[in-house]
Amino acid sequence: MKLSDVGEFGLIERLTDNCVVNALHVVKGIGDDCSVTRGAGDTLRLVTTDMLIERVHFLRDAITPRQLGAKALAVNLSDIAAMGGTALDAYVSIAVPTDLTVAYLDELYLGMKQLARRFAVNILGGDTTASKTDLVINIAVTGEVPSSQILYRHTAKAGDRIYVTGCLGDSGAGLHAILNGGTEGVESLVRRHLEPEPHLSRGRWLAQSGQARAMLDVSDGLTSDLGHICGQSHVGCTVVSSRLPLSPELVAYCDNNGLDALDFALSGGEDYVLLVTGSEELSKEPDLFEVGRVTESLDRILIGTTGEARELLASGWDHMRDDR
Amino acid sequence: MKLSDVGEFGLIERLTDNCVVNALHVVKGIGDDCSVTRGAGDTLRLVTTDMLIERVHFLRDAITPRQLGAKALAVNLSDIAAMGGTALDAYVSIAVPTDLTVAYLDELYLGMKQLARRFAVNILGGDTTASKTDLVINIAVTGEVPSSQILYRHTAKAGDRIYVTGCLGDSGAGLHAILNGGTEGVESLVRRHLEPEPHLSRGRWLAQSGQARAMLDVSDGLTSDLGHICGQSHVGCTVVSSRLPLSPELVAYCDNNGLDALDFALSGGEDYVLLVTGSEELSKEPDLFEVGRVTESLDRILIGTTGEARELLASGWDHMRDDR
């Protein structure tokens, strides 16, 4: 059987059964943005890990080493944000092709340390080794959250409003511009792709608000990630196209290049905004964009710009498929 | 500046200054087998991470996927053992070349899960992604240890005896046999290289004994690793060649191939036995081999088989050097 037949999510499911043999301290294993274990007192401990591989997640000549170091950490911090947590410590494993210069690595670590410092995150360990061809960075991050405040994927309820904490599709359009060589004039989109901002303080605020019910970060694309919440919460959803927050830069880029901004917003991926379900109260918050509702019916519906309803089809990024 | 000019340890030193920005919960950052942070009550939390890269740490046709999965976890469990800790949870990131079969990955995870189960370790998370050429496995493992029992590298004292928990050099000789195509008849050496056994219960026993002072696991080679203890503890050492525990298989392999067993024992690497300093009391323990003394003089001395003293020169594995 080939990997492409199984796909990324099929593979994860296949490999990760029977993985908990000592359940005493475990609150939540594989299946959310972080694992959750019991910590000191009323605190839960979070752990997440993400690997970036050259030529799969990044091209060495399309991102500066400083941006790459920061991004490798940011995507992990975003997972801590997605549980409502505070990030604590990072562990950085790096495999370095021997043609890389020390100056490149200095810059990479500088980018990582600058971001870490902004969020009071320590770099407490790691592994430094050689690689034959590709640069590989794996970061694991620990965090914590009061047990009464944690936000999972599986806890959405019918009637919840669905919100996102920022514009959708910019990162995907930025990547499109990079791959098609037309980054001039669309620097803000490119920056959204190369310099994602983890929404840690927004995540903490939502966790403390008492108004949020389920949360994750939009890494694969809104449709795919909302699908995780629906699937794990046994609910459906209705998303209203016209309510998706689109930046003027995204709209202009798509207008100028005959592209559909909605496609990027729904399945562009790597936006690293938070997707949260919760009460109507949250609709009063600035920078929180209501995009739809959680429904009792398991259908996942997209209301188009002209009012027609169609099925919201997951088309997020799957690293294992050959057809992307 | 080239990476080979700086070397693995030089690079780590260069990249990892100013990494602690939130010291409140940190007991020990970079520089030991695990990071150490405050946990619940009197417990300290341990985290370690190790990356294995194809063509650097393993050749895909020289190790079965089941052995590879187990080894990737074992080297991390050995780091927990080296602090006297109990391992809790593992986080597995894997980057998979698309030519790999699902059956290969099934076997790899089986090997990992079998070892995890033996030591009551959960697999609680990870990342599964594609790779263009090489298979990459990064594992992070968490653990814990009562704060009164933890064993560091920097706590050796002059007068301590130096012990190891098993034979030295077998793994290096096993690798030598693999690379030179002569594994027939030396299966036990090859197995020591491909199926390292983490000394977790021995590590716990030593931590609880109250007789041990400093500890680490022998991953780079006895000379190099003992050098870490000496450097960080500001002490020296005397190692007695004739006391190094050598397996009959190692001696026979070296005799038959004109090799020096002592070379393998001193700098072969990947033995994953524990190296511990402590009281004379420990010399009564079975399977604990006294190999020398910690000295006040900072010299690192090797007493040869004919009684002559020479400098113990670190010649352990450095992944960044081109000359190995």
Interface residues (C-beta under 8 A of the other chain):
Chain A: M1 K2 L3 S4 D5 V6 E8 L11 I12 R14 L15 T16 N18 C19 V20 V21 N22 A23 H25 V26 G29 I30 C34 S35 T37 R38 G39 A40 G41 V47 T48 T49 D50 M51 I53 E54 R55 V56 H57 L88 D89 Y91 S93 I94 A95 V96 T98 L100 T101 V102 A103 L105 D106 Y109 K113 A116 R117 A120 V121 N122 I123 L124 G125 G126 D127 T128 T129 A130 S131 K132 T133 D134 V136 N138 A140 T142 H319 M320 D322
Chain B: M1 K2 L3 S4 D5 V6 E8 L11 I12 R14 L15 T16 N18 C19 V20 V21 N22 A23 H25 V26 G29 I30 C34 S35 T37 R38 G39 A40 G41 V47 T48 T49 D50 M51 I53 E54 R55 V56 H57 L88 D89 Y91 S93 I94 A95 V96 T98 L100 T101 V102 A103 L105 D106 Y109 K113 A116 R117 A120 V121 N122 I123 L124 G125 G126 D127 T128 T129 A130 S131 K132 T133 D134 V136 N138 A140 T142 H319 M320 D322
